[in-house]
Amino acid sequence: MCLSTVYVQVKGQRQKVMQDVAKMEFSNKGYLLIGLLGDQKTVEGHITKIDFIGDHSVILQTEE
């Protein structure tokens, strides 16, 4: 099973937003993250990196 951890990078600092993310959906408010157990969180930013092999991470960059 391949689940990802989503991070937001703000001014060079990476912060973990959510782990065990099973699904990501784009919306006008940002990205809706849906966890393995159904938990949900919306995050603003744009995707700068996705690593499916190494650490299974998604990096979003924000302007804040």
JOLINCOR-V891299 format. One record per residue. N is the residue number from 1. RES is the residue in one small letter. PSI is psi in degrees with one decimal (none if undefined). Layout:
# JOLINCOR-V891299
((N/RES/PSI) (N/RES/PSI))
This chain:
# JOLINCOR-V891299
((1/m/131.7) (2/c/106.4) (3/l/155.1) (4/s/160.5) (5/t/132.0) (6/v/131.6) (7/y/149.5) (8/v/131.5) (9/q/119.7) (10/v/118.7) (11/k/43.9) (12/g/-6.2) (13/q/126.3) (14/r/128.2) (15/q/131.3) (16/k/129.1) (17/v/-45.5) (18/m/140.5) (19/q/168.0) (20/d/42.1) (21/v/124.0) (22/a/-22.1) (23/k/141.1) (24/m/132.2) (25/e/134.4) (26/f/137.0) (27/s/174.6) (28/n/-13.3) (29/k/-1.9) (30/g/-139.4) (31/y/129.7) (32/l/119.0) (33/l/131.3) (34/i/120.1) (35/g/169.4) (36/l/-36.5) (37/l/11.7) (38/g/-2.7) (39/d/149.3) (40/q/148.3) (41/k/140.5) (42/t/134.7) (43/v/136.7) (44/e/156.6) (45/g/-178.8) (46/h/147.6) (47/i/127.8) (48/t/-22.0) (49/k/139.6) (50/i/126.5) (51/d/102.8) (52/f/-19.6) (53/i/-52.8) (54/g/-88.8) (55/d/11.7) (56/h/56.2) (57/s/156.7) (58/v/128.3) (59/i/125.3) (60/l/138.3) (61/q/135.2) (62/t/164.5) (63/e/-14.3) (64/e/none))
